[in-house]
């Protein structure tokens, strides 16, 4: 059920109040325009959340990439969490994971023709993407995990909410996992409740929609996870459909914030609850001790057996040393995609495509020319136009 993975540390609530004062002051400074927010002359779509990890940002950014990449030039800008580099880095086919972080590396590997860049300062990152000779022809920028980065005003602000950790039931850090007060959701143009069970019925949708208490201008969607065939990481063997793992003993390696849903789903495919999980922190850098633990755990498991890990963990496992040959021969990554529920996928797609096309730089230049002609004809001024989904 919704919110079933929430754990509140009640004894830390006084600290959450203090944390909330600090975050609230920061947000108020932006509202008063003391801290400045920049708008850009290019379509910018932000995908993020107001909780610590685990809402499905990467698969939703990848959904947008698939939607847009054949129609226009797409760039993804991330901060590159836990990377070893500094400043602005534009990835190419030879950029190692440690230079850009696991999630940008995953996206660049899966979509080599798009531009992937990292910069903690998103404003500078957008400036570089839109001015550097190599990337100045980009048509749209997708901001990964930037809902709290208020120095950029995106044209579309997408807020992701984990079905199993609904923000309406959560608390501020450190008692809960909220990065900012619940009122922060009011900045979103689109809210997506992610990781929904496929078994949701009409009354569930109505209850959730009412409980989220969104404004009329905000659009609510529901998505669920779809699993693809298992892909070998080291071996040259074929992909394995999940229907073929029934009866096998599975070792799940999960360095993600919320592996519970993945465990439940894999158990439904194995059919025998023969699932062993080795869980690591989100974005975890595997140590020699970790590798030894993986090797030993898998060696003790009875046949038939297999190792399943996430695409994000794959990015961090590829270059590690001392994985046993048995592990390398049997470890597979599980790609995931999101799909929209209630047949709302096409509605969402059209809103995104329409926003990008109406606010492309070519369209803006044409609009400015028309405005200039109108001004010359009627001697009337025009206020500067800002690119916003709400304008559409």
C-alpha positions as CSV (number, residue, x, y, z in Angstrom):
1,X,0.0,0.0,0.0
2,X,1.0,3.6,-0.4
3,X,3.5,5.0,2.2
4,X,4.3,1.5,3.4
5,X,8.1,2.1,3.4
6,X,8.0,5.3,5.6
7,X,9.7,5.2,8.9
8,X,9.6,8.3,11.1
9,X,12.2,8.8,13.8
10,X,10.0,10.7,16.2
11,X,12.7,11.5,18.7
12,X,14.4,13.6,15.9
13,X,11.3,15.8,15.2
14,X,12.7,18.7,17.2
15,X,15.8,18.7,14.9
16,X,13.4,18.6,11.9
17,X,11.8,21.8,13.1
18,X,15.2,23.5,13.1
19,X,16.0,22.1,9.7
20,X,12.6,23.3,8.4
21,X,13.3,26.9,9.6
22,X,16.5,26.9,7.6
23,X,15.0,25.5,4.4
24,X,11.9,27.8,4.8
25,X,14.2,30.9,5.1
26,X,16.0,29.9,1.9
27,X,12.7,29.4,0.0
28,X,11.4,32.7,1.3
29,X,14.6,34.5,0.1
30,X,13.9,33.1,-3.4
31,X,10.2,34.2,-3.2
32,X,11.3,37.7,-2.2
33,X,13.8,37.7,-5.1
34,X,16.7,38.3,-2.7
35,X,18.2,35.1,-4.0
36,X,17.9,35.3,-7.8
37,X,16.3,32.7,-10.1
38,X,17.4,32.7,-13.8
39,X,15.3,31.9,-16.8
40,X,16.9,30.7,-20.0
41,X,16.1,31.2,-23.7
42,X,15.9,27.5,-24.3
43,X,13.4,24.8,-23.1
44,X,14.5,23.5,-19.7
45,X,12.7,20.6,-18.1
46,X,13.6,19.7,-14.5
47,X,13.0,16.3,-13.0
48,X,13.4,15.9,-9.2
49,X,11.9,15.3,-5.9
50,X,11.7,16.7,-2.3
51,X,12.8,13.5,-0.6
52,X,16.2,11.9,-0.2
53,X,16.7,9.5,-3.1
54,X,14.7,6.6,-4.4
55,X,11.9,8.2,-6.4
56,X,12.9,7.0,-9.9
57,X,14.5,10.1,-11.3
58,X,16.8,8.3,-13.8
59,X,14.2,6.1,-15.5
60,X,11.9,9.2,-15.8
61,X,14.7,11.3,-17.4
62,X,15.4,8.3,-19.7
63,X,11.7,8.3,-20.6
64,X,12.1,12.0,-21.7
65,X,15.2,11.2,-23.6
66,X,13.5,8.4,-25.6
67,X,10.5,10.8,-26.2
68,X,12.6,13.6,-27.6
69,X,15.9,12.3,-28.9
70,X,14.7,11.5,-32.5
71,X,12.9,14.8,-32.8
72,X,15.5,17.3,-31.5
73,X,19.0,17.6,-30.0
74,X,18.8,16.6,-26.3
75,X,21.2,17.5,-23.5
76,X,21.1,16.2,-19.9
77,X,22.7,18.2,-17.1
78,X,23.3,16.6,-13.7
79,X,25.4,17.6,-10.8
80,X,27.3,14.2,-11.0
81,X,26.8,13.1,-7.5
82,X,30.0,11.5,-5.9
83,X,32.1,12.1,-9.0
84,X,35.8,12.6,-8.6
85,X,36.0,15.6,-11.0
86,X,35.1,19.3,-10.4
87,X,33.4,22.0,-12.4
88,X,31.8,21.4,-15.8
89,X,32.5,18.2,-17.6
90,X,30.9,17.2,-20.9
91,X,30.9,13.4,-21.3
92,X,32.1,11.6,-24.5
93,X,32.3,7.9,-25.3
94,X,35.5,7.5,-23.4
95,X,34.6,9.4,-20.2
96,X,35.0,7.1,-17.2
97,X,32.2,6.8,-14.6
98,X,34.3,8.3,-11.8
99,X,34.5,11.6,-13.8
100,X,30.7,12.1,-14.1
101,X,29.0,9.9,-11.6
102,X,27.0,6.6,-12.1
103,X,23.7,8.0,-13.3
104,X,25.1,10.3,-16.0
105,X,27.4,7.5,-17.1
106,X,24.5,5.2,-17.3
107,X,22.6,7.6,-19.5
108,X,25.5,8.4,-21.8
109,X,26.2,4.7,-22.2
110,X,22.5,3.9,-23.1
111,X,22.1,7.0,-25.3
112,X,25.5,7.8,-26.8
113,X,24.1,10.4,-29.3
114,X,22.8,12.8,-26.7
115,X,24.9,15.3,-24.8
116,X,25.5,14.5,-21.1
117,X,27.2,17.1,-18.9
118,X,27.7,17.6,-15.2
119,X,28.1,20.7,-13.2
120,X,27.1,21.4,-9.6
121,X,26.3,25.0,-10.6
122,X,23.4,24.4,-13.0
123,X,23.3,28.0,-14.3
124,X,26.9,27.7,-15.4
125,X,26.2,24.3,-16.8
126,X,23.3,25.6,-19.0
127,X,25.5,28.6,-20.1
128,X,28.2,26.2,-21.2
129,X,25.8,23.9,-23.0
130,X,24.2,26.7,-24.9
131,X,27.4,28.6,-25.8
132,X,30.2,26.1,-26.3
133,X,30.8,25.3,-29.9
134,X,30.3,21.6,-29.4
135,X,26.9,21.8,-27.8
136,X,25.4,25.2,-28.7
137,X,22.9,23.6,-31.1
138,X,21.0,21.8,-28.3
139,X,17.3,22.2,-28.5
140,X,16.2,21.1,-24.9
141,X,18.0,20.6,-21.6
142,X,16.8,18.0,-19.1
143,X,17.9,18.8,-15.5
144,X,18.4,15.7,-13.5
145,X,17.6,16.0,-9.8
146,X,17.2,19.8,-9.7
147,X,13.9,20.5,-7.9
148,X,15.8,22.2,-5.1
149,X,18.2,24.0,-7.4
150,X,16.1,27.1,-7.4
151,X,18.7,29.3,-9.1
152,X,17.3,27.9,-12.4
153,X,13.7,28.5,-13.3
154,X,12.7,25.6,-15.6
155,X,9.9,25.8,-18.1
156,X,8.5,22.6,-16.8
157,X,9.1,21.5,-13.2
158,X,8.4,17.8,-12.7
159,X,8.1,16.5,-9.2
160,X,8.4,12.7,-8.6
161,X,6.8,11.2,-5.5
162,X,7.4,7.5,-4.6
163,X,4.1,5.6,-4.1
164,X,5.8,3.8,-1.2
165,X,7.0,7.0,0.4
166,X,4.3,9.5,-0.2
167,X,5.4,13.0,0.8
168,X,2.1,13.7,2.5
169,X,3.0,11.1,5.2
170,X,6.6,11.9,5.5
171,X,8.6,14.3,7.8
172,X,11.5,16.7,7.3
173,X,15.0,15.5,7.7
174,X,16.4,14.0,10.0
175,X,13.2,12.5,11.4
176,X,12.0,11.6,7.9
177,X,13.3,12.0,4.4
178,X,11.8,15.3,3.2
179,X,14.4,17.8,2.0
180,X,11.9,20.7,2.4
181,X,8.4,21.3,3.7
182,X,5.5,19.7,1.9
183,X,4.6,23.1,0.5
184,X,7.5,22.8,-1.8
185,X,5.3,20.6,-4.1
186,X,3.5,23.8,-5.1
187,X,6.4,24.7,-7.4
188,X,5.7,21.7,-9.6
189,X,3.9,22.0,-12.9
190,X,3.6,18.2,-13.1
191,X,3.5,15.7,-10.3
192,X,4.1,12.0,-11.0
193,X,3.5,9.3,-8.4
194,X,6.0,6.7,-9.3
195,X,6.5,3.0,-8.7
196,X,2.8,2.3,-8.4
197,X,1.6,-1.3,-8.3
198,X,-0.1,-2.4,-11.5
199,X,-3.0,-3.5,-9.4
200,X,-4.2,0.0,-8.4
201,X,-8.0,0.3,-8.9
202,X,-10.1,3.4,-9.7
203,X,-10.8,4.3,-6.0
204,X,-7.1,4.2,-5.3
205,X,-6.4,6.8,-7.9
206,X,-9.2,9.0,-6.6
207,X,-8.0,8.8,-3.0
208,X,-4.4,9.6,-4.0
209,X,-5.4,12.4,-6.2
210,X,-7.4,14.1,-3.4
211,X,-4.7,13.4,-0.8
212,X,-2.0,15.2,-2.8
213,X,-4.0,18.4,-2.6
214,X,-2.6,19.9,-5.8
215,X,-3.6,23.2,-7.4
216,X,-5.7,23.3,-10.6
217,X,-2.7,24.3,-12.7
218,X,-0.8,21.2,-11.5
219,X,-1.2,18.0,-13.5
220,X,-1.0,14.6,-11.8
221,X,0.2,11.4,-13.4
222,X,0.9,7.8,-12.2
223,X,3.7,5.6,-13.4
224,X,4.7,2.0,-12.9
225,X,7.9,0.1,-13.5
226,X,8.4,-2.2,-16.4
227,X,11.3,-4.7,-16.3
228,X,13.3,-5.6,-19.5
229,X,15.3,-8.7,-20.2
230,X,18.4,-9.3,-18.0
231,X,21.6,-8.1,-19.7
232,X,25.0,-9.8,-19.0
233,X,27.5,-7.4,-17.7
234,X,30.8,-9.3,-18.4
235,X,29.9,-12.4,-20.3
236,X,28.9,-12.6,-24.0
237,X,25.8,-14.7,-23.3
238,X,22.3,-13.8,-24.5
239,X,19.9,-11.6,-22.6
240,X,17.6,-13.6,-20.2
241,X,13.8,-12.9,-20.1
242,X,12.6,-12.6,-16.5
243,X,10.2,-15.4,-17.2
244,X,13.2,-17.7,-17.3
245,X,14.4,-17.1,-13.8
246,X,11.6,-19.0,-12.2
247,X,13.0,-21.7,-9.9
248,X,16.5,-20.1,-9.8
249,X,18.2,-18.8,-6.6
250,X,18.8,-15.1,-7.1
251,X,21.4,-12.9,-5.4
252,X,20.2,-9.3,-5.7
253,X,22.9,-6.6,-5.5
254,X,21.2,-3.3,-4.8
255,X,23.1,-0.1,-4.1
256,X,19.9,2.0,-4.3
257,X,17.9,4.0,-1.8
258,X,14.7,1.9,-1.9
259,X,15.1,-1.7,-3.1
260,X,11.9,-3.0,-1.5
261,X,9.8,-2.8,-4.6
262,X,12.5,-4.5,-6.6
263,X,12.7,-7.4,-4.1
264,X,8.9,-7.9,-4.3
265,X,8.9,-7.8,-8.1
266,X,11.8,-10.3,-8.4
267,X,10.1,-12.6,-6.0
268,X,7.1,-12.7,-8.2
269,X,9.2,-13.9,-11.1
270,X,11.3,-16.5,-9.2
271,X,8.2,-18.1,-7.8
272,X,10.0,-19.6,-4.8
273,X,11.0,-16.7,-2.7
274,X,14.6,-17.8,-3.2
275,X,16.0,-14.3,-3.1
276,X,19.1,-13.2,-1.2
277,X,19.7,-9.5,-1.1
278,X,23.0,-7.7,-0.5
279,X,22.0,-4.1,0.0
280,X,24.4,-1.2,-0.1
281,X,23.9,2.6,0.3
282,X,22.8,4.7,-2.7
283,X,25.7,5.5,-5.1
284,X,27.9,3.1,-3.0
285,X,31.6,2.7,-4.1
286,X,32.3,-1.0,-3.8
287,X,35.3,-1.8,-1.6
288,X,37.5,-4.9,-1.6
289,X,35.6,-6.1,1.5
290,X,32.3,-5.7,-0.4
291,X,33.7,-7.6,-3.4
292,X,34.8,-10.5,-1.1
293,X,31.4,-10.5,0.4
294,X,29.7,-10.8,-3.0
295,X,32.1,-13.6,-4.1
296,X,31.6,-15.6,-0.9
297,X,27.8,-15.1,-0.8
298,X,27.3,-16.3,-4.3
299,X,29.7,-19.2,-4.0
300,X,27.6,-20.6,-1.1
301,X,24.3,-20.4,-2.9
302,X,22.9,-23.6,-4.4
303,X,22.5,-24.1,-8.1
304,X,20.8,-23.0,-10.3
305,X,21.7,-19.4,-9.4
306,X,22.1,-16.0,-10.8
307,X,23.1,-12.5,-9.8
308,X,20.8,-9.6,-10.6
309,X,21.8,-5.9,-10.1
310,X,20.6,-2.5,-11.2
311,X,21.9,-0.5,-14.1
312,X,23.2,2.1,-11.7
313,X,25.2,-0.6,-9.8
314,X,26.4,-2.0,-13.1
315,X,28.0,1.4,-13.9
316,X,30.0,1.1,-10.6
317,X,30.8,-2.6,-10.9
318,X,32.3,-2.6,-14.4
319,X,35.7,-1.4,-13.4
320,X,36.0,-3.0,-10.0
321,X,38.7,-5.6,-9.5
322,X,38.7,-9.1,-7.8
323,X,35.2,-10.2,-8.8
324,X,35.4,-14.0,-9.1
325,X,35.1,-15.6,-12.5
326,X,31.9,-17.3,-11.3
327,X,30.4,-14.0,-10.4
328,X,31.4,-12.4,-13.7
329,X,29.9,-15.3,-15.6
330,X,26.5,-15.0,-13.8
331,X,25.9,-11.4,-13.1
332,X,23.2,-9.5,-15.0
333,X,21.8,-6.0,-15.0
334,X,18.1,-5.4,-14.9
335,X,17.0,-2.5,-17.1
336,X,13.8,-0.7,-16.1
337,X,11.4,1.6,-18.0
338,X,8.5,3.6,-16.8
339,X,5.0,3.5,-18.3
340,X,2.1,5.8,-17.6
341,X,-1.0,4.4,-16.1
342,X,-4.7,5.3,-16.9
343,X,-3.7,5.6,-20.6
344,X,-2.2,9.0,-19.8
345,X,1.1,8.5,-21.6
346,X,0.1,10.1,-24.8
347,X,-1.3,13.1,-23.0
348,X,2.0,13.6,-21.1
349,X,4.0,13.1,-24.3
350,X,2.1,15.8,-26.2
351,X,2.4,18.3,-23.3
352,X,6.2,17.8,-23.3
353,X,6.6,17.9,-27.0
354,X,4.3,20.9,-27.4
355,X,6.2,22.9,-24.7
356,X,9.6,22.2,-26.3
357,X,8.5,23.1,-29.8
358,X,6.6,26.2,-28.8
359,X,9.6,27.4,-26.8
360,X,12.4,26.3,-29.1
361,X,15.0,29.0,-29.8
362,X,13.9,29.2,-33.5
363,X,10.3,29.8,-32.3
364,X,11.4,32.5,-29.9
365,X,13.5,34.3,-32.6
366,X,10.4,34.2,-34.9
367,X,8.2,35.5,-32.1
368,X,10.7,38.3,-31.3
369,X,10.7,39.3,-35.0
370,X,6.9,39.4,-35.0
371,X,6.9,41.4,-31.8
372,X,9.4,43.8,-33.3
373,X,7.3,44.3,-36.4
374,X,4.2,44.8,-34.3
375,X,6.1,47.4,-32.2
376,X,7.2,49.3,-35.2
377,X,3.6,49.3,-36.6
378,X,1.7,50.2,-33.4
379,X,4.4,51.9,-31.3
380,X,3.5,49.7,-28.3
381,X,5.9,48.0,-26.0
382,X,6.0,44.4,-25.0
383,X,7.0,42.9,-21.7
384,X,9.9,40.4,-22.0
385,X,8.6,36.9,-22.5
386,X,9.7,34.1,-20.2
387,X,9.6,30.4,-21.2
388,X,7.1,28.7,-18.9
389,X,4.9,25.6,-19.2
390,X,2.2,27.5,-17.4
391,X,2.1,30.1,-20.2
392,X,1.0,27.3,-22.5
